[in-house]
Amino acid sequence: DTDTIEVLTGWNLIGSVTRIIPTTNVSSIPLNIIGPSIYSYDSRGYTPVDSLRPFRGFWVKANQNGKVILSSIGLAKNISTNPLMIDFNKLNTIYIENGRISQALFFGPSPEIESITSDYELPPKPPQPIFDARFASQHFTEFYPSTLVEKVSFPLMVQSDLYPISIQWKIINNPNIRFSISEQLNDEIVGIYTLSDSGTVTMRNPRITNLRLHIEPVNDLPMSFSLSQNYPNPFNPRTNFEFTLPKAGLVTLLIYNVLGQEVAKVLNEVKQPGKYIVNWDASKLSSGLYFYRLTSGEYATARKMIILK
C-alpha cells in the first residue's frame, strides 16, 4: 500500500494506509521535511511512535509545504526511531497523570551536543478539557545550563477532565542543585514540593492549572538545624513546612493534637544536607490547634499551627 499526503508548514494530522508500516518507511517530497518524530495520542499522552497503524491519526511536523509518502514497501530511511539521540534515562522525569492518561516530561543539564529546541516540541494541545501536560514552551523536554549559577524556572501547563491529578517524579540527585515544583492559583503560590529521589503528590483543585519547575544552585549548606513556621497558617487544607539540615540523617516530621496524640506522619526518610520545603494536605483532620515536630538525630523542635475549615 502507498499513499501520498499533502502537508503544510507546521503540524499536520494524517492517517495511514491499510497495513502497519514502520516510520522508517515514511518519506517526503522534498526530502527530509518531516521530523524528527511522528506522534500519536493514547494513554501515555503524546508519544513518538515507531510505526503507523491503520485507522489511527498521527501528528507530523513539516518544515515547509510538501508531501508525505507512506508505503509498505521499504524506502530510504527518513525518520529515525531515536531521532533526538538523547538518553532520556539520564534525565530527570516528571509524570503527570489523571488516573487514565499519563504524560512524561523530562529535564536535565544542557547536552554536550547542541540540539534544536523545536525537536522537543509537542503537537498542538487537544481541546479543553481533554488531558494534556507540557512545558509552557510547548516542549516535553527542557534543559538548564550545565553550569548553573542562578535559579531558573520552567512553567508547566496542565488541563484535565478528571481530578485528582498525580505528579510523580524520578530525580537524579545532585548535591549542588535543588529541584522543586510550585502550584500557582491566580499568580499566587499555594504549594511547593521539593523533588528528590522519587515521590508523588496529588493535585485536587481543578482551578490549579499552572505549575512551575524550579532549578536552583545550592551555594551554601546550612550551618544548623532549623524549622520555620508553617505557611500559610491558619490553613485549609494545605500548608508548607520549611526546614534546614546541616548533615544527612533520618528525618521525621509528625503531627500531634492538643492531647499529645500523633495524628499524622508527614515525613520519615533519610535526607541529605540542605533546605527543604514539604507540602502537606490536612483534609483528613478537623479544625483546631495542632503541633508539628521535626526530629533528626539529636535535634528536635516543635511549633504550633491552626487548621481552619
Number of C-alpha atoms within 10 A of each C-alpha: 12 12 14 15 13 13 23 13 13 13 16 16 14 14 16 23 18 14 14 14 21 18 20 18 19 23 23 19 16 12 11 16 21 26 16 22 23 25 22 19 18 12 14 15 19 25 18 17 17 17 16 24 17 12 10 12 16 19 19 21 23 20 14 15 14 17 20 23 16 25 22 16 10 13 13 9 12 18 20 15 17 13 11 15 10 12 8 14 10 13 19 20 20 21 17 26 26 20 12 12 19 21 21 19 21 21 20 19 15 14 12 7 8 7 13 9 12 11 16 17 18 24 22 12 14 11 9 10 11 12 22 24 25 23 22 15 17 17 19 22 22 17 14 17 12 11 9 15 11 11 14 13 14 17 15 22 16 19 23 18 13 16 15 15 23 17 18 18 21 18 19 16 14 11 12 13 14 19 20 18 20 19 19 17 14 10 8 9 13 17 22 24 22 16 25 19 11 13 14 14 15 15 16 12 11 14 11 16 17 19 21 19 19 19 21 17 17 18 10 9 15 16 12 12 19 16 19 13 15 21 16 16 15 17 18 17 17 17 21 21 21 16 17 19 22 15 16 13 15 13 19 18 20 18 22 18 16 11 7 10 11 14 14 15 14 19 16 14 11 11 18 16 17 22 19 23 18 19 21 18 16 17 12 9 15 12 16 13 14 20 18 22 17 22 19 20 11 5 12 15 13 16 14 16 19 16 19 13 12
